[in-house]
Amino acid sequence: MRLILHLAILSFGSVISAGAQLPASWTEPFPPHKVAGNLYYVGSRDLASYLVATPAGHILLNSSLEESVPLIRDSIEKLGFKFADVKIVLISHAHSDHCAGSAEIIRQTGAKYFVMEEDATAVEQGGTLKSRIRGDYRQFPPAKVDRRLKDGEKVSLGGSMLVAHLTPGHTRGCTTWTMQVDGLNAVIIGSPNVNPGYILVNNRDYPGIAGDYERCFRTLRALPVDLFLGAHGSYYDMEKKHTRLQITGGGNPFVDPEGYRRYVADREQAFRTELARQQAR
Ligand SMILES: [Zn+2]
């Protein structure tokens, strides 16, 4: 039973108790590639990091783990860009698998750190805030937040613009990023997942958690989408789509509005099932 629970936690990806082993796919290198226009994938096999490359420097979304920093740096350089040109760091949410590398990246590049207001304190405290799950979040090096973002706020650099959408529940400040690139609507989902151990009913540390998930799904359902992306490659079948990149004339495999809607509906169903299970207890 312990083993099964442990595996369930690992497969969910986004939260890991202290001392647990990390999935190999989180740290395994993966070929960096263009998603569309000036939007690139620079993450590992499963931990998604994105680079928005502009003439005025770059925006990096998701610093991933502390040990991810050299991998992200290599990926950026393989694409022909300079790591030192990263000017802004953004995150999907304040969990170690998406933000633990931020402090080191900022130290190396001097980039500014923009984080959704509701996750900014967790980021500045290194994940030591009281958790609402049984077990602990993995802590990460604290990093100073230069700008606290509000829902709908725009982040612009060198002619590119990302919009921060508050999609809370998974964390209070969980952020889904959107961007128009090559005439396509890119949506990078922050996380709609209810991790094992999350308390949705009578949660004293996060009283509004269930209502926040409702808001998250409302927002995700309403976003216009062409390019379906997310904080983990597994959200959008990144590996399978990446192999289709090699096929010439096959169209952009990351354009997948149907896959997006299916994924969001599936995650919403999972949330409702878990909420009903906890309400019945
Ligand atoms: Zn997470």
Residues whose N, C-alpha, C, O or C-beta is under 5 A from the ligand:
A	BS01	ZN	S14 V15 H95 S191
